[in-house]
Amino acid sequence: MCLLEQVTLAPLTKRSEVFVTALHQQEIGTKWIRSDQESVYEIRLRTQCVGFIMISTIKPEANLVNVAVEKPLQNLGVGHQAMTLLVRKLKRSKITQLHLEVRQQSPAVRFYRRHGFYETGIRKAYYADGENALLMTKDL
Ligand SMILES: CC(C)(COP(=O)(O)OP(=O)(O)OC[C@H]1O[C@@H](n2cnc3c(N)ncnc32)[C@H](O)[C@@H]1OP(=O)(O)O)[C@@H](O)C(=O)NCCC(=O)NCCS
């Protein structure tokens, strides 16, 4: 079985919380503060948690709050597969649009474009260091 067939999404389990908290700090650069408004999915490779996707939903739209894959597994298609699974899940829940905001200079912008996200706006100097945020949307 190829690597990507072994990627699944599942609601965050108690035993993965410490890992997700550390990964959020490392890859997003901020402390993860759990919110009731967000659904957190762990990205699993076989039985192992290797990343996360956080979304908030106000039907029929959803917001992709954050996504990360652990460093050694980045650029192998795991994120792509996880996004594909998420989109499938959201469509089943009758979500019609997925929005996000991302640092304008982030390599993740390309990742999102390849997933069919298009730019809908820009927030000037949105981040504390002065970088702009791009607003992006994908129609599901
Ligand atoms: C963005 C991310 C989730 C993609 O997952 P992945 O498994 O690496 O993605 P894939 O292998 O399917 O695709 C690779 C794409 O992700 C992007 N990417 C790779 N490493 C990245 C990194 N460290 N940070 C951001 N994007 C990255 C690349 O642009 C690449 O796109 P390309 O092939 O067009 O160059 C993952 O790289 C990551 O966790 N990055 C750090 C956290 C982050 O930037 N999250 C998004 C901020 S909201």
The ligand as an SDF file (V2000), in Angstrom:
LIG
                    3D

 48 50  0  0  0  0  0  0  0  0999 V2000
    1.4360   23.4450    4.4630 C   0  0  0  0  0  0  0  0  0  0  0  0
    1.5410   21.9600    4.8360 C   0  0  0  0  0  0  0  0  0  0  0  0
    0.3970   21.5690    5.7510 C   0  0  0  0  0  0  0  0  0  0  0  0
    1.4440   21.1440    3.5480 C   0  0  0  0  0  0  0  0  0  0  0  0
    1.5510   19.7680    3.8690 O   0  0  0  0  0  0  0  0  0  0  0  0
    2.5870   18.8440    3.0620 P   0  0  0  0  0  0  0  0  0  0  0  0
    2.3240   17.4480    3.4470 O   0  0  0  0  0  0  0  0  0  0  0  0
    3.9660   19.3760    3.1950 O   0  0  0  0  0  0  0  0  0  0  0  0
    2.0430   19.1790    1.5880 O   0  0  0  0  0  0  0  0  0  0  0  0
    2.2280   18.3600    0.2760 P   0  0  0  0  0  0  0  0  0  0  0  0
    3.4390   17.4980    0.3260 O   0  0  0  0  0  0  0  0  0  0  0  0
    0.9320   17.7430   -0.0740 O   0  0  0  0  0  0  0  0  0  0  0  0
    2.4630   19.5740   -0.7210 O   0  0  0  0  0  0  0  0  0  0  0  0
    3.6420   20.3120   -0.6180 C   0  0  0  0  0  0  0  0  0  0  0  0
    3.3140   21.7700   -0.7740 C   0  0  0  0  0  0  0  0  0  0  0  0
    3.2250   22.4050    0.4990 O   0  0  0  0  0  0  0  0  0  0  0  0
    4.0790   23.5560    0.5400 C   0  0  0  0  0  0  0  0  0  0  0  0
    5.0060   23.4090    1.6640 N   0  0  0  0  0  0  0  0  0  0  0  0
    5.9950   22.5550    1.7930 C   0  0  0  0  0  0  0  0  0  0  0  0
    6.6640   22.7550    2.9390 N   0  0  0  0  0  0  0  0  0  0  0  0
    6.0640   23.7900    3.5370 C   0  0  0  0  0  0  0  0  0  0  0  0
    6.2660   24.4930    4.7490 C   0  0  0  0  0  0  0  0  0  0  0  0
    7.2580   24.1850    5.5910 N   0  0  0  0  0  0  0  0  0  0  0  0
    5.4140   25.4700    5.0770 N   0  0  0  0  0  0  0  0  0  0  0  0
    4.4040   25.8080    4.2590 C   0  0  0  0  0  0  0  0  0  0  0  0
    4.1790   25.2000    3.0910 N   0  0  0  0  0  0  0  0  0  0  0  0
    4.9940   24.2030    2.7260 C   0  0  0  0  0  0  0  0  0  0  0  0
    4.8550   23.6470   -0.7170 C   0  0  0  0  0  0  0  0  0  0  0  0
    4.5290   24.9000   -1.3190 O   0  0  0  0  0  0  0  0  0  0  0  0
    4.3970   22.4910   -1.5540 C   0  0  0  0  0  0  0  0  0  0  0  0
    3.7460   23.0160   -2.6670 O   0  0  0  0  0  0  0  0  0  0  0  0
    4.4480   22.8690   -4.0980 P   0  0  0  0  0  0  0  0  0  0  0  0
    4.5420   21.3940   -4.3540 O   0  0  0  0  0  0  0  0  0  0  0  0
    3.5130   23.5860   -4.9650 O   0  0  0  0  0  0  0  0  0  0  0  0
    5.7850   23.5070   -3.9420 O   0  0  0  0  0  0  0  0  0  0  0  0
    2.8900   21.5910    5.5230 C   0  0  0  0  0  0  0  0  0  0  0  0
    3.9470   21.8690    4.6340 O   0  0  0  0  0  0  0  0  0  0  0  0
    3.1270   22.3190    6.8270 C   0  0  0  0  0  0  0  0  0  0  0  0
    2.8000   21.8100    7.8790 O   0  0  0  0  0  0  0  0  0  0  0  0
    3.7420   23.5260    6.7710 N   0  0  0  0  0  0  0  0  0  0  0  0
    4.0270   24.2700    7.9820 C   0  0  0  0  0  0  0  0  0  0  0  0
    2.7700   24.8710    8.6030 C   0  0  0  0  0  0  0  0  0  0  0  0
    2.0680   25.7960    7.6450 C   0  0  0  0  0  0  0  0  0  0  0  0
    2.6700   26.6340    6.9610 O   0  0  0  0  0  0  0  0  0  0  0  0
    0.7300   25.6770    7.6330 N   0  0  0  0  0  0  0  0  0  0  0  0
   -0.1280   26.5040    6.8460 C   0  0  0  0  0  0  0  0  0  0  0  0
   -0.2860   27.8210    7.5080 C   0  0  0  0  0  0  0  0  0  0  0  0
   -1.9660   28.2390    7.6840 S   0  0  0  0  0  0  0  0  0  0  0  0
  1  2  1  0
  2  3  1  0
  2  4  1  0
  2 36  1  0
  4  5  1  0
  5  6  1  0
  6  7  2  0
  6  8  1  0
  6  9  1  0
  9 10  1  0
 10 11  2  0
 10 12  1  0
 10 13  1  0
 13 14  1  0
 14 15  1  0
 15 16  1  0
 15 30  1  0
 16 17  1  0
 17 18  1  0
 17 28  1  0
 18 19  1  0
 18 27  1  0
 19 20  2  0
 20 21  1  0
 21 22  1  0
 21 27  2  0
 22 23  1  0
 22 24  2  0
 24 25  1  0
 25 26  2  0
 26 27  1  0
 28 29  1  0
 28 30  1  0
 30 31  1  0
 31 32  1  0
 32 33  2  0
 32 34  1  0
 32 35  1  0
 36 37  1  0
 36 38  1  0
 38 39  2  0
 38 40  1  0
 40 41  1  0
 41 42  1  0
 42 43  1  0
 43 44  2  0
 43 45  1  0
 45 46  1  0
 46 47  1  0
 47 48  1  0
M  END
$$$$
